[in-house]
Amino acid sequence: MHRIEMQQARKSLGKSQRVMSIELELSESYIRQIEYGVKEPGGKTMLKISKYLGVPAEILFKDLLS
């Protein structure tokens, strides 16, 4: 499941996947895989991404937290 909310939030901040990955100390491919629903992040990573993007994890990862 494509996580469009995550992608939209990242783009609204003007951040590329590369910049986001550097700032969060995660690999760019991992960020991409999370956005495209290929990988499911753990709880700590969900919270880290949520805080970074300023969007609740329940919105970004509703497919995992419902």
MIROKOL-555013 format. One record per residue: residue number from 1; residue in one letter; y, z, x of N, C-alpha, C in turn. Coordinates in Angstrom, 1 decimal, m for minus. Each point is the difference from the previous one (the first is absolute). Layout:
BEGIN
+-----+---+--------+--------+--------+--------+--------+--------+--------+--------+--------+
|   k | r |    nyy |    nzz |    nxx |   cayy |   cazz |   caxx |    cyy |    czz |    cxx |
+-----+---+--------+--------+--------+--------+--------+--------+--------+--------+--------+
| NUM | A |      Y |      Z |      X |      Y |      Z |      X |      Y |      Z |      X |
...
+-----+---+--------+--------+--------+--------+--------+--------+--------+--------+--------+
END
This chain:
BEGIN
+-----+---+--------+--------+--------+--------+--------+--------+--------+--------+--------+
|   k | r |    nyy |    nzz |    nxx |   cayy |   cazz |   caxx |    cyy |    czz |    cxx |
+-----+---+--------+--------+--------+--------+--------+--------+--------+--------+--------+
|   1 | M |   m1.2 |    0.0 |    0.8 |    1.2 |    0.0 |   m0.8 |    1.2 |    0.0 |    0.9 |
|   2 | H |    0.9 |   m1.0 |   m0.2 |    1.2 |   m0.1 |    0.7 |    1.0 |    1.1 |   m0.4 |
|   3 | R |    0.5 |    0.7 |    1.0 |    0.9 |    1.2 |   m0.3 |    1.4 |   m0.5 |    0.1 |
|   4 | I |    0.4 |   m0.7 |   m1.1 |    1.3 |   m0.6 |    0.0 |    1.2 |    1.0 |    0.1 |
|   5 | E |   m0.2 |    1.2 |   m0.6 |    1.0 |    1.0 |    0.1 |    0.3 |    0.4 |    1.5 |
|   6 | M |   m1.0 |    0.0 |    0.8 |    0.1 |    0.4 |    1.4 |    0.8 |   m1.1 |    0.7 |
|   7 | Q |   m0.4 |   m1.3 |   m0.3 |    0.7 |   m1.1 |    0.7 |    1.4 |   m0.1 |   m0.5 |
|   8 | Q |    0.3 |    0.2 |   m1.2 |    1.4 |   m0.1 |   m0.5 |    0.8 |    1.1 |    0.6 |
|   9 | A |   m0.5 |    1.2 |    0.1 |    0.7 |    1.2 |    0.5 |    0.4 |   m0.3 |    1.5 |
|  10 | R |   m1.0 |   m0.5 |    0.7 |    0.2 |   m0.3 |    1.5 |    1.1 |   m1.1 |    0.1 |
|  11 | K |   m0.1 |   m1.0 |   m0.8 |    1.0 |   m1.1 |    0.1 |    1.4 |    0.5 |   m0.4 |
|  12 | S |    0.1 |    0.9 |   m1.0 |    1.3 |    0.5 |   m0.4 |    0.7 |    0.8 |    1.0 |
|  13 | L |   m0.8 |    0.5 |    1.0 |    0.5 |    0.7 |    1.1 |    0.4 |   m0.9 |    1.2 |
|  14 | G |   m0.4 |   m1.3 |   m0.2 |    0.3 |   m1.0 |    1.0 |   m1.0 |    0.1 |    1.2 |
|  15 | K |   m1.2 |    0.6 |   m0.2 |   m0.9 |    0.2 |    1.0 |   m1.1 |   m1.0 |    0.0 |
|  16 | S |   m0.4 |   m0.5 |    1.1 |   m1.2 |   m0.9 |    0.1 |   m1.2 |    0.9 |    0.2 |
|  17 | Q |   m1.2 |   m0.6 |   m0.2 |   m1.2 |    0.8 |    0.2 |   m0.1 |    0.5 |    1.5 |
|  18 | R |    0.5 |   m0.8 |    0.9 |    0.0 |    0.3 |    1.4 |    0.9 |    1.2 |    0.3 |
|  19 | V |    1.2 |    0.0 |   m0.5 |    0.9 |    1.1 |    0.2 |   m0.5 |    1.3 |   m0.7 |
|  20 | M |   m0.6 |   m0.1 |   m1.2 |   m0.5 |    1.1 |   m0.7 |   m1.2 |    0.6 |    0.8 |
|  21 | S |   m0.8 |   m0.9 |    0.6 |   m1.2 |    0.5 |    0.7 |    0.4 |    0.7 |    1.3 |
|  22 | I |    1.1 |   m0.4 |    0.6 |    0.5 |    0.6 |    1.3 |    0.5 |    1.4 |   m0.4 |
|  23 | E |    0.9 |    0.0 |   m1.0 |    0.6 |    1.3 |   m0.4 |   m1.0 |    1.0 |   m0.5 |
|  24 | L |   m1.0 |   m0.4 |   m0.7 |   m1.0 |    0.9 |   m0.5 |   m1.2 |    0.3 |    1.0 |
|  25 | E |    0.0 |   m0.8 |    1.1 |   m1.0 |    0.1 |    1.0 |   m1.4 |   m0.3 |   m0.6 |
|  26 | L |    0.0 |   m1.1 |   m0.7 |   m1.2 |   m0.6 |   m0.6 |   m0.1 |   m1.4 |    0.4 |
|  27 | S |   m1.1 |   m0.6 |    0.1 |   m0.1 |   m1.4 |    0.4 |    0.6 |   m0.9 |   m1.1 |
|  28 | E |    0.5 |   m1.1 |    0.4 |    0.6 |   m1.0 |   m0.9 |   m1.1 |   m0.5 |   m1.0 |
|  29 | S |   m1.2 |   m0.3 |    0.6 |   m1.1 |   m0.5 |   m0.8 |   m0.4 |    1.0 |   m1.1 |
|  30 | Y |    0.0 |    1.3 |    0.4 |   m0.3 |    1.1 |   m1.0 |    1.0 |    0.0 |   m1.1 |
|  31 | I |    1.3 |   m0.1 |    0.3 |    1.0 |    0.0 |   m1.1 |   m0.3 |   m1.2 |   m0.9 |
|  32 | R |   m0.2 |   m1.2 |    0.6 |   m0.3 |   m1.2 |   m0.8 |   m1.2 |    0.2 |   m0.9 |
|  33 | Q |   m1.1 |    0.6 |    0.6 |   m1.2 |    0.2 |   m0.8 |    0.2 |    1.0 |   m1.1 |
|  34 | I |    0.8 |    1.0 |    0.2 |    0.4 |    0.9 |   m1.1 |    0.7 |   m0.7 |   m1.1 |
|  35 | E |    1.1 |   m0.8 |    0.4 |    0.8 |   m0.7 |   m1.0 |   m0.9 |   m0.9 |   m0.8 |
|  36 | Y |   m0.9 |   m0.7 |    0.6 |   m0.9 |   m1.0 |   m0.7 |   m1.2 |    0.7 |   m0.7 |
|  37 | G |   m0.1 |    1.3 |    0.1 |   m1.1 |    0.7 |   m0.7 |   m1.4 |   m0.2 |    0.7 |
|  38 | V |    0.0 |   m0.4 |    1.3 |   m1.2 |   m0.2 |    0.7 |   m0.5 |    1.4 |    0.5 |
|  39 | K |    1.0 |    0.8 |    0.4 |   m0.3 |    1.4 |    0.6 |    0.6 |    1.0 |   m1.0 |
|  40 | E |   m0.7 |    1.1 |   m0.1 |    0.5 |    1.2 |   m0.7 |    0.4 |    1.1 |    1.0 |
|  41 | P |    1.3 |    0.3 |    0.0 |    0.4 |    1.0 |    0.9 |   m0.4 |    1.4 |   m0.4 |
|  42 | G |   m0.1 |    0.9 |    1.0 |   m0.3 |    1.4 |   m0.3 |    1.2 |    0.7 |   m0.5 |
|  43 | G |   m0.2 |    1.2 |   m0.5 |    1.1 |    0.8 |   m0.6 |    1.2 |    0.1 |    0.9 |
|  44 | K |   m0.2 |    0.4 |    1.3 |    1.1 |    0.2 |    0.9 |    0.8 |   m1.3 |    0.2 |
|  45 | T |   m0.7 |   m1.1 |    0.1 |    0.6 |   m1.3 |    0.2 |    0.8 |   m0.4 |   m1.3 |
|  46 | M |   m0.6 |    0.2 |   m1.2 |    0.7 |   m0.3 |   m1.2 |    1.3 |    0.8 |   m0.1 |
|  47 | L |    0.0 |    1.3 |    0.4 |    1.2 |    0.8 |    0.0 |    1.0 |   m0.5 |    1.0 |
|  48 | K |   m0.4 |   m0.4 |    1.2 |    0.8 |   m0.5 |    1.0 |    0.8 |   m1.2 |   m0.4 |
|  49 | I |   m0.8 |   m1.0 |   m0.6 |    0.6 |   m1.2 |   m0.5 |    0.9 |    0.3 |   m1.2 |
|  50 | S |   m0.4 |    0.8 |   m0.9 |    0.9 |    0.4 |   m1.2 |    1.3 |    0.6 |    0.5 |
|  51 | K |    0.0 |    0.9 |    0.9 |    1.2 |    0.6 |    0.5 |    0.9 |   m1.0 |    0.7 |
|  52 | Y |   m0.6 |   m0.9 |    0.8 |    0.7 |   m1.0 |    0.7 |    0.7 |   m1.0 |   m0.9 |
|  53 | L |   m0.7 |   m0.4 |   m1.1 |    0.6 |   m0.9 |   m0.9 |    0.8 |    0.6 |   m1.1 |
|  54 | G |   m0.1 |    1.3 |   m0.1 |    0.8 |    0.8 |   m1.1 |   m0.5 |   m0.3 |   m1.4 |
|  55 | V |   m1.3 |   m0.2 |   m0.1 |   m0.6 |   m0.3 |   m1.3 |   m1.2 |    0.9 |   m0.1 |
|  56 | P |   m0.2 |    0.7 |   m1.2 |   m1.1 |    0.9 |   m0.1 |   m1.4 |   m0.8 |    0.2 |
|  57 | A |   m0.9 |    0.8 |    0.6 |   m1.3 |   m0.6 |    0.3 |   m0.7 |   m0.4 |   m1.3 |
|  58 | E |    0.3 |    0.7 |   m1.1 |   m0.6 |   m0.4 |   m1.3 |    0.3 |   m1.4 |   m0.5 |
|  59 | I |    1.2 |   m0.4 |    0.5 |    0.4 |   m1.4 |   m0.4 |   m0.5 |   m1.0 |    1.0 |
|  60 | L |    0.1 |    0.3 |    1.3 |   m0.5 |   m0.9 |    1.0 |   m1.5 |   m0.2 |    0.0 |
|  61 | F |   m0.7 |    1.0 |   m0.3 |   m1.5 |    0.0 |    0.1 |   m0.6 |    0.3 |   m1.4 |
|  62 | K |    0.6 |   m0.5 |   m1.0 |   m0.5 |    0.4 |   m1.4 |   m1.5 |   m0.5 |   m0.2 |
|  63 | D |   m0.4 |   m1.0 |    0.8 |   m1.4 |   m0.4 |   m0.1 |   m1.0 |    1.0 |    0.5 |
|  64 | L |    0.5 |    0.8 |    1.0 |   m0.8 |    1.0 |    0.6 |    0.1 |    1.4 |   m0.6 |
|  65 | L |    1.2 |    0.3 |   m0.6 |    0.3 |    1.3 |   m0.5 |   m0.1 |    0.1 |   m1.5 |
|  66 | S |   m0.5 |   m0.9 |   m0.7 |   m0.1 |    0.0 |   m1.5 |   m1.3 |    0.6 |   m0.4 |
+-----+---+--------+--------+--------+--------+--------+--------+--------+--------+--------+
END
